[in-house]
Amino acid sequence: MDPYDLILEDLTEKTSKTVQHLRDQLSSIRTGRASPALVDTMRADYYGSPTPLNQIAHISVPEPRQLMIKPFDASPDVIKEIEKAIQKSDLGLNPQSDGKTLRLNMPPLSGEQRQKLVAKVKDLVEQNRVALRNERRDANKHADQMKKDGDLTEDQCKKAHDLIDKELKAVEVKLDEALKAKSKEILED
């Protein structure tokens, strides 16, 4: 095992977490279609504790532009709290309640709304690129410190820097793919 494998292992773990974080962020951005991911992690006050909706209700898609939220505990208080959480979110949706379930109808997005959402996606991807650059900087500093401490030779340090750059380029491709996929999904009708 090469001495810089530890650096690369740590970098790979951090970059995969960054990519997963971006995917989670993108899944909560509204498109023209209904998706349970839009409200999965939204938190509602459940008996005094903020709890993700997917832990207190079954979320389904009965129609392409509709979400149905059926709380496991159908008490009026729980339904009201879920309603409040949805109304406070930035989705711009107004839930319709029949006393036991909530329905969210997704109105079609206008061209202007779609462009704003694509800009938001680009901004999120850029924020994650900055996080990746910071992770690269930290990995390079670690390699330089190992060289300074005598754990790496000059050539090994250069190779570590090259491998770090190669790893980051591969991860940036994943970010670009996520950006293209989400932008396409938003712009589709």
MARBA-3410 file (N, C-alpha, C, O; in Angstrom, 1 decimal):
189
0.8,-1.2,0.0,0.0,0.0,0.0,0.9,1.2,0.0,1.8,1.4,0.9 ~ 0.6,2.1,-1.0,1.4,3.3,-1.1,1.0,4.3,0.1,-0.1,4.3,0.5 ~ 2.0,5.1,0.5,1.7,6.0,1.6,0.6,7.1,1.3,0.0,7.6,2.2 ~ 0.4,7.4,0.0,-0.6,8.4,-0.3,-2.0,7.8,-0.6,-2.9,8.5,-0.8 ~ -2.1,6.5,-0.4,-3.4,5.8,-0.6,-4.4,6.3,0.4,-5.6,6.4,0.2
-3.9,6.6,1.6,-4.7,7.1,2.7,-5.3,8.5,2.3,-6.5,8.7,2.6 ~ -4.5,9.3,1.7,-5.0,10.6,1.3,-6.1,10.5,0.3,-7.1,11.1,0.3 ~ -5.9,9.6,-0.7,-6.9,9.4,-1.8,-8.1,8.7,-1.3,-9.2,9.1,-1.7 ~ -8.0,7.8,-0.3,-9.1,7.2,0.3,-10.0,8.2,1.0,-11.2,8.2,0.9 ~ -9.4,9.1,1.8,-10.1,10.1,2.5,-10.8,11.1,1.5,-11.9,11.5,1.7
-10.0,11.5,0.4,-10.6,12.4,-0.6,-11.8,11.7,-1.3,-12.8,12.4,-1.5 ~ -11.7,10.5,-1.6,-12.8,9.8,-2.3,-14.0,9.7,-1.4,-15.1,9.9,-1.9 ~ -13.8,9.5,-0.2,-14.9,9.4,0.8,-15.6,10.8,0.8,-16.8,10.9,0.8 ~ -14.8,11.9,0.9,-15.4,13.2,1.0,-16.1,13.6,-0.3,-17.1,14.2,-0.3 ~ -15.5,13.3,-1.4,-16.1,13.7,-2.7,-17.4,12.9,-3.0,-18.3,13.5,-3.5
-17.4,11.7,-2.6,-18.6,10.9,-2.8,-19.8,11.5,-1.9,-20.9,11.5,-2.3 ~ -19.4,12.0,-0.7,-20.4,12.6,0.2,-20.9,13.9,-0.5,-22.1,14.2,-0.4 ~ -20.0,14.7,-1.1,-20.4,15.9,-1.8,-21.3,15.6,-2.9,-22.3,16.3,-3.1 ~ -21.0,14.6,-3.7,-21.9,14.3,-4.8,-23.2,13.8,-4.3,-24.3,14.2,-4.9 ~ -23.3,13.0,-3.3,-24.6,12.6,-2.7,-25.3,13.8,-2.2,-26.6,13.8,-2.3
-24.7,14.7,-1.5,-25.3,15.9,-1.0,-26.0,16.7,-2.2,-27.1,17.2,-2.0 ~ -25.2,16.8,-3.3,-25.8,17.5,-4.4,-27.0,16.8,-4.9,-28.0,17.5,-5.2 ~ -26.9,15.5,-5.1,-28.1,14.7,-5.6,-29.3,14.9,-4.7,-30.4,15.1,-5.1 ~ -29.1,14.9,-3.3,-30.2,15.2,-2.4,-30.8,16.6,-2.6,-32.0,16.7,-2.6 ~ -29.9,17.6,-2.8,-30.4,18.9,-3.0,-31.2,19.0,-4.3,-32.2,19.6,-4.3
-30.7,18.4,-5.3,-31.4,18.4,-6.6,-32.7,17.7,-6.6,-33.7,18.1,-7.3 ~ -32.8,16.7,-5.8,-34.1,15.9,-5.8,-35.2,16.7,-5.1,-36.4,16.4,-5.4 ~ -34.8,17.7,-4.3,-35.9,18.5,-3.7,-36.3,19.7,-4.5,-37.1,20.5,-4.1 ~ -35.7,19.9,-5.7,-36.1,21.0,-6.6,-37.2,20.5,-7.5,-37.2,19.5,-8.1 ~ -38.2,21.3,-7.5,-39.5,21.0,-8.2,-39.2,21.0,-9.8,-38.6,21.9,-10.3
-39.8,20.0,-10.4,-39.9,20.0,-11.9,-41.4,20.0,-12.2,-42.2,20.2,-11.4 ~ -41.7,19.8,-13.5,-43.1,19.8,-13.9,-43.8,18.5,-13.4,-45.0,18.5,-13.4 ~ -43.1,17.5,-13.0,-43.7,16.3,-12.5,-43.7,16.1,-11.0,-42.8,16.7,-10.4 ~ -44.6,15.4,-10.5,-44.6,15.1,-9.1,-43.6,14.0,-8.7,-43.4,13.1,-9.5 ~ -42.9,14.2,-7.6,-42.0,13.3,-7.1,-42.0,13.3,-5.6,-41.9,14.4,-5.0
-42.0,12.1,-4.9,-42.0,12.1,-3.5,-40.8,12.7,-2.9,-40.8,13.2,-1.8 ~ -39.7,12.8,-3.7,-38.5,13.4,-3.2,-38.6,14.9,-2.9,-37.9,15.5,-2.1 ~ -39.6,15.5,-3.5,-39.9,16.9,-3.2,-40.2,17.2,-1.8,-39.8,18.2,-1.2 ~ -40.9,16.3,-1.1,-41.3,16.5,0.3,-40.7,15.5,1.3,-41.0,15.7,2.5 ~ -40.0,14.5,0.8,-39.5,13.5,1.7,-38.8,14.0,2.9,-39.1,13.6,4.0
-37.9,15.0,2.7,-37.1,15.4,3.9,-37.6,16.7,4.5,-37.1,17.2,5.5 ~ -38.7,17.2,4.0,-39.4,18.4,4.6,-39.8,18.0,6.0,-40.3,16.8,6.2 ~ -39.6,18.9,6.9,-39.9,18.5,8.3,-41.2,19.2,8.8,-41.5,20.3,8.6 ~ -42.0,18.4,9.5,-43.2,18.8,10.1,-43.1,18.6,11.6,-42.5,17.7,12.1 ~ -43.8,19.4,12.4,-43.8,19.3,13.9,-44.7,18.1,14.2,-45.9,18.1,14.0
-44.1,17.0,14.7,-44.8,15.8,15.1,-44.7,15.6,16.6,-43.7,15.1,17.1 ~ -45.7,16.0,17.3,-45.8,15.9,18.7,-44.5,16.6,19.4,-43.9,16.1,20.2 ~ -44.3,17.8,18.9,-43.2,18.7,19.4,-41.8,18.4,18.9,-40.9,19.1,19.3 ~ -41.7,17.6,17.9,-40.4,17.3,17.4,-40.4,17.4,15.8,-41.3,16.8,15.2 ~ -39.5,18.2,15.3,-39.5,18.3,13.8,-39.0,17.0,13.2,-37.9,16.5,13.4
-39.9,16.4,12.4,-39.7,15.1,11.8,-39.9,15.1,10.3,-40.8,15.7,9.8 ~ -39.0,14.4,9.6,-39.1,14.3,8.1,-40.5,13.7,7.7,-40.9,12.8,8.4 ~ -41.1,14.2,6.7,-42.4,13.7,6.3,-42.4,12.2,5.9,-43.4,11.5,6.2 ~ -41.3,11.8,5.3,-41.3,10.3,5.0,-41.3,9.4,6.2,-41.4,8.2,6.0 ~ -41.1,10.0,7.4,-41.1,9.1,8.6,-42.5,9.2,9.3,-42.7,8.4,10.2
-43.3,10.1,8.9,-44.6,10.2,9.5,-45.8,10.0,8.5,-47.0,10.0,9.0 ~ -45.5,9.8,7.2,-46.6,9.7,6.3,-46.1,8.9,5.1,-44.9,8.8,4.8 ~ -47.1,8.3,4.4,-46.8,7.6,3.1,-47.0,8.6,2.0,-48.0,9.2,2.0 ~ -46.0,8.7,1.2,-46.0,9.7,0.1,-46.1,9.0,-1.2,-45.2,8.2,-1.5 ~ -47.1,9.2,-2.0,-47.3,8.5,-3.3,-47.6,9.5,-4.4,-47.9,10.7,-4.2
-47.5,9.0,-5.6,-47.8,9.8,-6.8,-49.0,9.1,-7.6,-48.7,8.3,-8.5 ~ -50.2,9.5,-7.3,-51.3,8.8,-7.9,-51.5,9.3,-9.4,-52.0,8.6,-10.2 ~ -51.1,10.5,-9.7,-51.1,11.0,-11.1,-49.8,11.7,-11.3,-49.1,12.1,-10.4 ~ -49.4,11.9,-12.6,-48.1,12.5,-12.9,-47.9,13.9,-12.3,-46.7,14.3,-12.0 ~ -48.9,14.7,-12.0,-48.8,16.0,-11.5,-49.4,16.2,-10.1,-49.9,17.2,-9.7
-49.5,15.0,-9.4,-50.1,15.1,-8.0,-49.3,14.2,-7.1,-48.9,13.1,-7.4 ~ -49.2,14.7,-5.9,-48.6,14.0,-4.7,-49.7,13.7,-3.7,-50.5,14.6,-3.5 ~ -49.7,12.5,-3.1,-50.7,12.3,-2.1,-49.9,11.9,-0.8,-49.0,11.0,-0.9 ~ -50.2,12.6,0.3,-49.5,12.3,1.5,-50.6,11.8,2.5,-51.5,12.5,2.8 ~ -50.3,10.6,3.0,-51.3,10.0,3.9,-50.5,9.7,5.2,-49.7,8.8,5.3
-50.8,10.5,6.2,-50.1,10.3,7.5,-50.4,9.0,8.1,-51.5,8.5,8.0 ~ -49.4,8.4,8.8,-49.6,7.1,9.5,-50.6,7.3,10.7,-51.4,6.5,11.0 ~ -50.4,8.5,11.3,-51.3,8.9,12.4,-52.2,10.0,11.8,-51.8,11.2,11.6 ~ -53.5,9.7,11.5,-54.4,10.6,10.8,-55.1,11.6,11.7,-56.2,12.0,11.4 ~ -54.5,11.9,12.8,-55.2,12.9,13.7,-55.1,14.3,13.1,-54.2,14.6,12.3
-56.2,15.1,13.3,-56.2,16.4,12.7,-55.0,17.3,13.0,-54.6,18.1,12.1 ~ -54.4,17.1,14.2,-53.2,17.9,14.5,-52.0,17.6,13.6,-51.3,18.5,13.1 ~ -51.8,16.3,13.3,-50.7,15.9,12.5,-50.9,16.4,11.1,-50.0,16.9,10.4 ~ -52.1,16.3,10.6,-52.4,16.8,9.2,-52.2,18.3,9.1,-51.7,18.8,8.1 ~ -52.6,19.0,10.1,-52.4,20.5,10.1,-51.0,20.8,10.1,-50.5,21.8,9.5
-50.2,20.1,10.9,-48.7,20.4,11.0,-48.1,20.1,9.6,-47.2,20.8,9.2 ~ -48.5,19.0,9.0,-47.9,18.7,7.6,-48.3,19.8,6.7,-47.5,20.2,5.8 ~ -49.6,20.2,6.7,-50.0,21.3,5.9,-49.2,22.6,6.1,-48.7,23.2,5.1 ~ -48.9,22.9,7.3,-48.1,24.1,7.6,-46.7,24.0,7.1,-46.2,24.9,6.5 ~ -46.1,22.8,7.2,-44.7,22.6,6.7,-44.7,22.7,5.2,-43.7,23.3,4.7
-45.7,22.2,4.5,-45.7,22.4,3.0,-45.9,23.8,2.6,-45.3,24.3,1.7 ~ -46.8,24.5,3.3,-47.0,25.9,3.0,-45.8,26.8,3.3,-45.6,27.8,2.6 ~ -45.0,26.5,4.3,-43.8,27.2,4.6,-42.7,27.0,3.6,-41.8,27.8,3.5 ~ -42.7,25.8,3.0,-41.6,25.5,2.0,-41.6,26.4,0.8,-42.6,27.2,0.6 ~ -40.5,26.4,0.1,-40.4,27.2,-1.1,-40.9,26.6,-2.3,-40.6,27.0,-3.5
-41.7,25.5,-2.2,-42.3,24.8,-3.4,-43.4,25.6,-4.0,-43.7,25.5,-5.2 ~ -44.1,26.4,-3.2,-45.2,27.2,-3.7,-46.4,26.4,-4.0,-47.2,26.7,-4.9 ~ -46.6,25.4,-3.2,-47.8,24.5,-3.3,-48.7,24.6,-2.2,-48.3,24.9,-1.0 ~ -50.0,24.5,-2.5,-51.1,24.6,-1.4,-51.7,23.3,-1.3,-52.4,22.8,-2.2 ~ -51.6,22.6,-0.2,-52.2,21.2,0.0,-53.7,21.3,0.1,-54.2,22.2,0.7
-54.3,20.3,-0.4,-55.8,20.1,-0.2,-56.0,18.9,0.7,-55.5,17.8,0.4 ~ -56.8,19.1,1.7,-57.0,18.1,2.7,-58.4,17.6,2.7,-59.4,18.4,2.5 ~ -58.6,16.3,2.9,-59.9,15.7,3.0,-60.1,15.2,4.5,-61.1,14.5,4.8 ~ -59.2,15.5,5.3,-59.3,15.1,6.7,-58.4,13.9,7.0,-58.0,13.7,8.2 ~ -58.1,13.1,6.0,-57.3,11.9,6.2,-56.0,11.9,5.3,-55.0,11.4,5.7
-56.1,12.6,4.2,-54.9,12.7,3.3,-54.8,14.1,2.8,-55.7,14.9,2.8 ~ -53.6,14.4,2.3,-53.3,15.7,1.7,-52.9,15.4,0.2,-52.2,14.5,-0.1 ~ -53.4,16.3,-0.6,-53.1,16.2,-2.0,-52.4,17.5,-2.5,-52.8,18.6,-2.1 ~ -51.3,17.3,-3.2,-50.6,18.4,-3.7,-50.6,18.4,-5.2,-50.1,17.5,-5.8 ~ -51.3,19.3,-5.8,-51.4,19.4,-7.3,-50.3,20.3,-7.8,-50.1,21.4,-7.3
-49.5,19.8,-8.7,-48.4,20.5,-9.3,-48.8,21.2,-10.5,-49.0,20.6,-11.6 ~ -49.0,22.6,-10.5,-49.3,23.3,-11.7,-48.1,23.3,-12.6,-46.9,23.2,-12.2 ~ -48.4,23.4,-13.9,-47.2,23.4,-14.9,-46.4,24.6,-14.6,-46.9,25.7,-14.3 ~ -45.1,24.5,-14.8,-44.2,25.6,-14.7,-44.2,26.5,-15.9,-44.2,26.0,-17.0 ~ -44.1,27.8,-15.7,-44.0,28.7,-16.8,-42.5,28.7,-17.3,-41.6,28.2,-16.6
-42.3,29.2,-18.5,-40.9,29.3,-19.0,-40.0,30.0,-18.1,-38.8,29.6,-17.9 ~ -40.5,31.1,-17.5,-39.7,32.0,-16.6,-39.3,31.2,-15.3,-38.2,31.2,-14.9 ~ -40.3,30.4,-14.8,-40.0,29.6,-13.6,-39.0,28.6,-13.9,-38.1,28.3,-13.1 ~ -39.1,28.0,-15.0,-38.2,26.9,-15.4,-36.7,27.5,-15.5,-35.8,26.8,-15.0 ~ -36.6,28.7,-16.1,-35.3,29.3,-16.2,-34.7,29.6,-14.8,-33.5,29.5,-14.6
-35.6,30.1,-13.9,-35.1,30.4,-12.5,-34.7,29.1,-11.8,-33.7,29.1,-11.1 ~ -35.4,28.0,-12.0,-35.0,26.8,-11.4,-33.7,26.2,-12.0,-32.9,25.7,-11.2 ~ -33.5,26.4,-13.3,-32.2,26.0,-13.9,-31.1,26.8,-13.3,-30.0,26.3,-13.0 ~ -31.3,28.1,-13.1,-30.3,28.9,-12.5,-30.0,28.5,-11.1,-28.8,28.5,-10.7 ~ -31.0,28.1,-10.4,-30.8,27.6,-9.0,-30.0,26.3,-9.0,-29.1,26.1,-8.1
-30.3,25.4,-10.0,-29.5,24.2,-10.1,-28.1,24.5,-10.4,-27.2,23.9,-9.7 ~ -27.8,25.4,-11.3,-26.4,25.8,-11.6,-25.7,26.4,-10.4,-24.5,26.1,-10.2 ~ -26.4,27.1,-9.6,-25.8,27.7,-8.4,-25.5,26.6,-7.4,-24.4,26.7,-6.8 ~ -26.4,25.7,-7.2,-26.1,24.5,-6.3,-24.9,23.7,-6.7,-24.1,23.4,-5.9 ~ -24.8,23.5,-8.1,-23.7,22.7,-8.6,-22.4,23.5,-8.3,-21.4,23.0,-8.0
-22.4,24.8,-8.5,-21.2,25.7,-8.3,-20.8,25.7,-6.9,-19.6,25.6,-6.5 ~ -21.8,25.7,-5.9,-21.5,25.6,-4.5,-20.8,24.3,-4.2,-19.8,24.3,-3.4 ~ -21.2,23.2,-4.8,-20.6,21.9,-4.6,-19.2,21.8,-5.2,-18.3,21.1,-4.8 ~ -19.0,22.6,-6.4,-17.7,22.6,-7.0,-16.7,23.3,-6.0,-15.5,22.9,-5.9 ~ -17.2,24.4,-5.4,-16.3,25.1,-4.4,-15.9,24.1,-3.2,-14.8,24.1,-2.8
-16.9,23.3,-2.8,-16.6,22.3,-1.7,-15.6,21.3,-2.2,-14.7,21.0,-1.5 ~ -15.7,20.9,-3.5,-14.7,20.0,-4.0,-13.3,20.6,-4.1,-12.3,20.0,-3.8 ~ -13.2,21.9,-4.5,-11.9,22.6,-4.5,-11.3,22.6,-3.2,-10.1,22.5,-3.0 ~ -12.2,22.9,-2.2,-11.6,22.9,-0.8,-11.1,21.5,-0.4,-10.1,21.4,0.3 ~ -11.8,20.5,-0.8,-11.4,19.1,-0.5,-10.0,18.8,-1.2,-9.2,18.2,-0.6
-9.9,19.3,-2.4,-8.6,19.1,-3.1,-7.5,19.8,-2.4,-6.4,19.3,-2.2 ~ -7.8,21.1,-2.0,-6.8,21.9,-1.3,-6.3,21.2,0.0,-5.1,21.1,0.3 ~ -7.3,20.6,0.7,-7.0,19.9,2.0,-6.1,18.7,1.7,-5.2,18.4,2.4 ~ -6.5,17.9,0.6,-5.7,16.7,0.3,-4.3,17.1,-0.2,-3.4,16.4,0.2 ~ -4.2,18.1,-0.9,-2.9,18.6,-1.4,-2.0,19.0,-0.2,-0.8,18.7,-0.1
-2.6,19.7,0.8,-1.9,20.1,2.0,-1.5,18.9,2.8,-0.3,18.9,3.3 ~ -2.3,17.9,2.8,-2.0,16.7,3.6,-0.8,16.0,2.9,0.1,15.6,3.6 ~ -0.8,16.0,1.6,0.3,15.4,0.8,1.6,16.2,1.1,2.7,15.6,1.3 ~ 1.5,17.5,1.0,2.7,18.3,1.3,3.2,18.1,2.7,4.4,18.1,2.9 ~ 2.3,18.0,3.6,2.7,17.8,5.0,3.4,16.4,5.2,4.4,16.3,5.9
2.9,15.4,4.5,3.6,14.1,4.6,5.0,14.2,3.9,5.9,13.5,4.4 ~ 5.1,15.0,2.9,6.4,15.1,2.3,7.4,15.9,3.3,8.5,15.5,3.4 ~ 6.9,16.9,3.9,7.6,17.7,4.9,8.1,16.8,6.1,9.2,16.9,6.6 ~ 7.2,15.9,6.5,7.5,15.0,7.6,8.4,13.8,7.2,8.8,13.1,8.0 ~ 8.6,13.7,5.9,9.5,12.6,5.4,8.8,11.3,5.1,9.4,10.3,4.8
7.4,11.3,5.1,6.7,10.1,4.8,6.5,9.9,3.3,6.3,8.8,2.9 ~ 6.7,11.0,2.5,6.6,10.9,1.1,7.9,11.5,0.5,8.4,12.5,1.0 ~ 8.3,10.9,-0.6,9.4,11.5,-1.4,8.8,12.6,-2.3,7.6,12.7,-2.4 ~ 9.7,13.3,-2.9,9.3,14.4,-3.9,8.4,13.8,-5.0,7.4,14.3,-5.3 ~ 8.9,12.7,-5.5,8.1,12.0,-6.6,6.8,11.5,-6.2,5.8,11.6,-6.9
6.8,10.9,-5.0,5.5,10.4,-4.4,4.5,11.6,-4.2,3.3,11.4,-4.4 ~ 5.0,12.7,-3.7,4.2,13.8,-3.5,3.6,14.4,-4.8,2.4,14.7,-4.9 ~ 4.4,14.4,-5.8,3.9,14.9,-7.1,2.9,13.9,-7.7,1.9,14.3,-8.2 ~ 3.2,12.6,-7.5,2.2,11.6,-7.9,0.9,11.7,-7.2,-0.2,11.6,-7.7 ~ 1.0,12.0,-5.9,-0.2,12.2,-5.0,-1.0,13.4,-5.6,-2.3,13.3,-5.7
-0.3,14.5,-5.9,-1.0,15.7,-6.4,-1.7,15.3,-7.7,-2.9,15.7,-8.0 ~ -1.0,14.6,-8.6,-1.6,14.2,-9.9,-2.9,13.3,-9.7,-3.9,13.5,-10.3 ~ -2.8,12.3,-8.8,-3.9,11.4,-8.5,-5.1,12.2,-7.9,-6.2,11.9,-8.2 ~ -4.8,13.2,-7.0,-5.8,14.0,-6.4,-6.6,14.8,-7.5,-7.8,14.9,-7.6 ~ -5.8,15.4,-8.5,-6.4,16.1,-9.6,-7.2,15.2,-10.5,-8.3,15.6,-10.9
-6.7,14.0,-10.7,-7.4,13.1,-11.5,-8.8,12.7,-10.9,-9.8,12.6,-11.5 ~ -8.7,12.4,-9.6,-9.9,12.1,-8.8,-11.0,13.2,-8.9,-12.2,13.0,-9.1 ~ -10.5,14.5,-8.7,-11.4,15.6,-8.8,-12.0,15.8,-10.1,-13.2,16.2,-10.3 ~ -11.2,15.6,-11.2,-11.8,15.7,-12.5,-12.9,14.7,-12.8,-13.9,15.0,-13.4 ~ -12.7,13.5,-12.3,-13.7,12.4,-12.4,-15.0,12.8,-11.7,-16.1,12.6,-12.1
-14.9,13.4,-10.5,-16.0,13.8,-9.7,-16.7,15.0,-10.4,-17.9,15.1,-10.3 ~ -15.9,15.9,-10.9,-16.5,17.1,-11.6,-17.4,16.6,-12.8,-18.4,17.3,-13.1 ~ -17.0,15.6,-13.4,-17.8,15.0,-14.5,-19.2,14.6,-14.0,-20.2,14.8,-14.6 ~ -19.2,14.0,-12.8,-20.4,13.5,-12.2,-21.3,14.8,-11.9,-22.5,14.7,-12.1 ~ -20.7,15.9,-11.4,-21.5,17.1,-11.2,-22.1,17.6,-12.5,-23.2,18.1,-12.5
-21.3,17.6,-13.5,-21.8,18.1,-14.8,-22.9,17.2,-15.3,-23.9,17.8,-15.8 ~ -22.8,15.9,-15.1,-23.9,15.0,-15.5,-25.2,15.3,-14.7,-26.3,15.3,-15.3 ~ -25.0,15.5,-13.4,-26.2,15.8,-12.6,-26.8,17.1,-13.0,-28.0,17.3,-13.0 ~ -26.0,18.1,-13.3,-26.5,19.4,-13.8,-27.3,19.3,-15.1,-28.4,19.8,-15.2 ~ -26.7,18.6,-16.1,-27.4,18.4,-17.3,-28.7,17.6,-17.2,-29.7,18.0,-17.7
-28.7,16.6,-16.4,-29.9,15.7,-16.2,-31.0,16.5,-15.5,-32.1,16.5,-16.0 ~ -30.7,17.3,-14.5,-31.7,18.0,-13.8,-32.2,19.2,-14.6,-33.4,19.5,-14.6 ~ -31.3,19.9,-15.3,-31.7,21.0,-16.2,-32.7,20.4,-17.3,-33.7,21.1,-17.6 ~ -32.3,19.3,-17.8,-33.2,18.7,-18.9,-34.6,18.4,-18.3,-35.6,18.6,-18.9 ~ -34.5,17.8,-17.1,-35.8,17.4,-16.4,-36.7,18.6,-16.2,-37.9,18.6,-16.3
-36.1,19.7,-15.8,-36.8,21.0,-15.5,-37.4,21.6,-16.8,-38.5,22.0,-16.8 ~ -36.6,21.6,-17.8,-37.0,22.2,-19.1,-38.0,21.4,-19.9,-38.7,21.9,-20.8 ~ -38.1,20.1,-19.6,-39.1,19.2,-20.3,-40.5,19.6,-19.9,-40.7,20.1,-18.8 ~ -41.4,19.4,-20.7,-42.8,19.6,-20.3,-43.5,18.5,-19.7,-44.6,18.5,-19.3
END
